[in-house]
Amino acid sequence: MTLVAIAEADYVQVPIEPLDDTLPEDPEKIAEVIEKLETEMRDAARKFQFERAAELRDKVKGLRTKLVPL
């Protein structure tokens, strides 16, 4: 086994859950959802639940792209 194969075995692709399609179209409502998720994210980080915090961070990032399309 080569060193590259050993190093690649350490990485795992984490599936990202799709965003909930039932989100409101109103930007103010989306901003409220983002605020709630950010609060949950900080709480999870305080409890050392870093995987959950990262999941919430990714959801917030996805919502922000819906709020302000590139």
N, C-alpha and C positions, 0 to 999 in steps of 0.2 A: 504494500500500500504506500502510495507516495504522500509526501507532506501536504500537497494541495488537496488530495482526497480527504485526508484527515481533517484539515481545516474546514473544508466545505461541509463535512458531516456535522460540524458544530452549529450550522445555521439552519433554521427552520422557517419556512414560509408560514406566517400566521394568517389564516383566512380573515378577511375583514367583512363584517356583517354589512349587508346593504342598508342604506338609510331607510327609515320608515317612509313609505310613499304616501302615508295619510297625513303628512305634515301640512299645516295650513299654508296658504299662499301669501297671507298677509305678512309683510316684513316685520311688523311689530310683534306678531305672535312668534315668528321664527326667532327673533331676538330674545323673547322671554324663554323659549326652549333652550337657547344657547346659554343664557344666564343660569338656568337651572342645572344644565349639564356641567357647566364650569364649577358650580358649587359642589356638585357630587364628585367631580374630579379632584378638587382640592381636599375634600373630606377623605376620599379614598387614599390620596397620597399621604395625608396625616396618619392614616391607619396602616401605612406601609403596604397598601394593596396596589402596587405599582402597575401590575398588568391591567387591573380594572381602570386605573387612572389613565393609562395609555389608550385603552379602548374608548374611554369617554373623550379624550383629547382628539382622537381621530374622528369621532362623530361630530364634535364641535367644528373641526376643520372642514368636514364635508358640508355642514350646515352653513358655514360662512361662505362657501363657494356658491351655495344656492341664494344666499342673501345678496352677495355682490358678485355676479358672474364676471369672469375674466374676459 
